[in-house]
Amino acid sequence: MKTLTFMLVIALLAIGGYLHLEHKANETAAFNHAKEYVIDHYNEDDNLFHGGTRYDYGRGNYFVIVQNLQDKKYYLEVKIDSDRFLVSISDNSSEIVNSKQ
């Protein structure tokens, strides 16, 4: 019985670790797609960094904040497929900025 419980705990830890690594890889892919979008559409240089990411479980999108060195933030909604290729990207920067005023 102890061996079965031990094997079950090990299996759960392995599955949890795998899911965590998948989630982190998806977050990184979503950020990289968002970063490329900001570089292309806002004429920013490559000195952008990650301001935060949130996953929307209901819609399957990542909400990504991309920041430049002057602390300007771009808010993007990124959808990727199971292979981490870009499906769609929505720029919410102007909507977020306008709602803060």
C-alpha positions as CSV (number, residue, x, y, z in Angstrom):
1,M,0.0,0.0,0.0
2,K,2.8,2.4,0.8
3,T,4.5,1.7,-2.5
4,L,1.3,2.4,-4.4
5,T,0.8,5.7,-2.5
6,F,4.4,6.6,-3.2
7,M,4.1,5.9,-6.9
8,L,0.8,7.9,-7.1
9,V,2.5,10.9,-5.4
10,I,5.5,10.7,-7.8
11,A,3.1,10.5,-10.8
12,L,1.1,13.5,-9.6
13,L,4.3,15.5,-9.1
14,A,5.6,14.5,-12.6
15,I,2.3,15.5,-14.2
16,G,2.2,18.8,-12.3
17,G,5.8,19.6,-13.2
18,Y,5.0,18.9,-16.9
19,L,1.9,21.1,-16.9
20,H,3.9,23.9,-15.2
21,L,6.6,23.7,-17.8
22,E,4.1,23.7,-20.6
23,H,2.4,26.8,-19.1
24,K,5.7,28.7,-18.8
25,A,6.6,27.8,-22.4
26,N,3.2,29.1,-23.6
27,E,3.7,32.3,-21.6
28,T,7.1,32.8,-23.2
29,A,5.7,32.2,-26.7
30,A,2.8,34.6,-26.1
31,F,5.3,37.3,-24.9
32,N,7.6,36.8,-27.9
33,H,4.7,37.2,-30.3
34,A,3.5,40.3,-28.5
35,K,7.0,41.7,-28.5
36,E,7.3,41.3,-32.2
37,Y,4.0,43.0,-32.7
38,V,5.1,46.0,-30.7
39,I,8.4,46.2,-32.6
40,D,6.5,46.1,-35.9
41,H,3.5,48.3,-35.1
42,Y,5.0,50.9,-32.8
43,N,8.5,51.3,-34.2
44,E,10.1,50.3,-30.9
45,D,13.6,48.9,-30.7
46,D,14.3,45.4,-29.3
47,N,14.8,46.7,-25.7
48,L,11.4,45.5,-24.6
49,F,10.7,43.4,-21.5
50,H,8.0,41.4,-20.0
51,G,5.6,43.4,-17.8
52,G,3.3,40.5,-16.9
53,T,1.1,37.8,-18.3
54,R,-2.3,36.5,-17.4
55,Y,-4.0,33.4,-18.9
56,D,-7.8,33.6,-19.5
57,Y,-9.0,30.0,-19.1
58,G,-12.4,30.7,-20.5
59,R,-11.2,32.1,-23.8
60,G,-7.8,30.5,-24.0
61,N,-6.0,33.8,-24.5
62,Y,-2.9,35.3,-22.9
63,F,-3.1,38.9,-21.8
64,V,0.5,40.2,-22.1
65,I,2.0,43.5,-21.0
66,V,5.1,44.6,-23.0
67,Q,7.2,47.4,-21.6
68,N,9.9,49.6,-23.0
69,L,12.8,51.2,-21.0
70,Q,10.8,54.4,-20.5
71,D,8.1,52.3,-18.7
72,K,5.6,52.7,-21.5
73,K,3.3,49.7,-21.5
74,Y,1.5,47.9,-24.4
75,Y,-1.4,45.7,-23.6
76,L,-2.0,42.8,-26.0
77,E,-4.3,39.8,-26.1
78,V,-2.5,36.8,-27.7
79,K,-4.0,33.5,-28.8
80,I,-1.6,30.7,-29.7
81,D,-2.2,27.2,-30.9
82,S,-1.0,24.0,-29.4
83,D,2.3,24.3,-31.3
84,R,2.7,27.9,-29.9
85,F,2.2,29.5,-33.3
86,L,0.3,32.8,-33.3
87,V,-3.4,32.5,-34.1
88,S,-4.5,36.0,-33.3
89,I,-3.3,39.1,-31.6
90,S,-5.4,42.1,-30.4
91,D,-4.0,45.4,-29.3
92,N,-5.8,46.7,-26.3
93,S,-3.3,49.5,-25.5
94,S,-5.5,52.4,-26.4
95,E,-8.5,50.9,-24.6
96,I,-6.5,50.4,-21.4
97,V,-4.9,53.9,-21.5
98,N,-8.3,55.6,-22.1
99,S,-10.0,53.7,-19.3
100,K,-7.3,54.9,-16.8
101,Q,-8.0,58.6,-17.5
